[in-house]
Every structure is written in C-alpha cells, then in structure tokens.
Amino acid sequence: MLKRLENTGFETINRGFNSVFRHNRLSVGLVLPLENHGVHPVPKMSEHLERVKLAEQLGFAAVWLRDVLFNVPSFGDAGQIFDPFVYLGFLAASTERIALGVASIVLPLRHPAHVAKAASSVDELSGGRLILGVASGDRPEEYPALDLPFDNRGERFRESFAYIRKMAAKEPAFANAFGQLSGSMDMLPKPVAGKLPMLVTGGSQQDPEWIAGNGDGWMTYPRGLDSQEQVIAEWRQRVLSADAYDKPVMQPLYVDLAEERDAPPRPIHLGFRLGVNHLRTYLKSLEAIGVNHVALNLRFNQAGIDRTLKLLAEDLLPDFRV
C-alpha cells in the first residue's frame, strides 16, 4: 500500500475541483456522450441533454467532454461531435451542480488566448464548475490541417500552459512563443477562484517532474492494479518534492454493466464487462491505491443507458459520495 502524503490535502480551487477531488476518496463521473455507439465512431447524440440532467439528478460527480477536432478514421472516435467549449456553455446553462470537465483540450492546436477566454467564460457561467484537462494531442493527422508541426507539440504545450496561467493575473505582462502582452490591457473574465484547475493528461510530451510541479492534478490511463499503484506512488513522491499540496489522480474506465450483479469481470477495451458488485470492489481497490476520480465510459454498454445510470446510482454511488 502506498504511503499517504502527510500534508493538508488538495488545494482548494473552484467548486468543480473541490467537489470532485477529495483526499483519500474516490468519486465517480461519466464520459460524454452517454450513449452506446459500440464500434461506430460517430454517436447519434440523441437524448444527450436529458441524460446529462439525469446524471446530475442521480448524483454523479462530473461529466467529461473530449476535444476532437476531426473524425480521424484510424482512431474510430469522434468524441461528442460538438466543440467542447460551445457544448460546455450549453451544459453550464442546463445544469446546476455537476462538475463540467474536459479530458482534454489539445493545447498545441489552439491559441492559448482563446483557450483562456473560453475556459474562464465557462467557469464564470457555470459558477466555478469547470475542470480543464489539457493534453499535447495524439492524432498526427490533425496537425497538417492547421499547418502546424506535430514534432514540437511538447514545447508548444508548455508555452500554451504558461500563457493560460498568466491570463488569470490582472493586466499581465510577459512574452512567449504565442505572443506578448505589455501589461496595458487585460483579459476578462477571470477564473472564479483566481485560477483554472488544470489537469495534465498522460505524459503530454513533458518531463514527469514538470507535470507534478505545474499541473493541479494528473489524468492517467487504466493499468493493472499493481502497475497503477506503483505509477501513482511515484507521482505522489514527485508532487511531494515539488509542492506543498497533494494533487489528485483520475482515470477513465470503459464499463459494460451486466444485468447480473455478481457477473465476474471480463476484459473489454480499456475496461471490463462486469456486474455492479465486482465494479464496486474494483473501484474500492482503485481508491485504496490513490485514484481520486474515475470517469466511466459507457460506449460499449449493452444495456439501456438510462437503466444503467439508475443502477449505478442505486447500487454504486452510495459507496463513493464525496
């Protein structure tokens, strides 16, 4: 079992971050769209708003969008189709409590001034419910479409990250690869809590120490429990060396929830087909090794989505309230 950090826990940022991430606890969210579209890359997006509202009503901690600019055939995944910031604004106006997350904005493909403006706008309009995941991007085909190089995306990621951080200050003055500001003008609105909670996804072409020192948390990928425990222990040691606060870890998990509550786990893409009792046991194991949030992806779920959400809320969520 990993040794917990002896400190004050996570930093207090905005309402979304604070509600989703609690020290030594695991919360449960959902990846959008809430739709079973199996091997088909493009979802129908039918009943998408009704299902997000249902997820909020049932007590899920967060919903997560992805930044997919193009439907690249080799990846087989068009995300939720809608632009993430446009959709976040729509969801902010249609919900009240659930955290609104992005997993993740591909920073090298966007100018950071636009990212900072859009993200702070969503944060303000949602009452501080935005959690901004950021990434360097893993779809090489998208870069030529914007006349951008793929090979230097790690450097562009760092420069963009720094630019977005600077936008939270009043009349910032700085210069980097994306532009320069003299301190004579300001960007509005500002993040509700004075900064945007920014979680780095995977490696994002960065040194692990940089991620631990600069991100407000880490989005990693599913692994075997022993491997995940080791990876998280190493993350927390890097955080301890870099910061006064612990920082949360989250991961996605594809789930096909079986009707039988005791159905044993059977591997599927980045997850399992299993009954809710085994899912509870697995999530408790993740909580024990230091995972703070799991975003369930129901793309391959065979049962009706509404029924599955209600079963999860009745049989699973009471064990993971934060």
SULLINGI-V741640 format. One line per field, one symbol per residue. phi: phi as a letter, one per 20 degrees, with the letter a starting at -180 (. if undefined). A space follows every 50 residues. Layout:
# SULLINGI-V741640
phi = ???
This chain:
# SULLINGI-V741640
phi = .feffebenefeddffffeedcfmccdccceeeebecleffdfelelffg ffffgfgfoffbdcdcddfceegfembememfgffffffffffdcccffd dccbfegfecffffffffffffgffemndecdfcbencdgfffffdlcfe fdffffgfffgfffgfffeflfcabbfeqccenebcdcfeggenbefdde elelmdfgffffedfercdddfbggfffffffffgffffgfdbedfcfcc bebfcdeffffdfffcfcglrbeaeffffgffffffgfeofdbcdfddge feegffffgfffffddggecfc
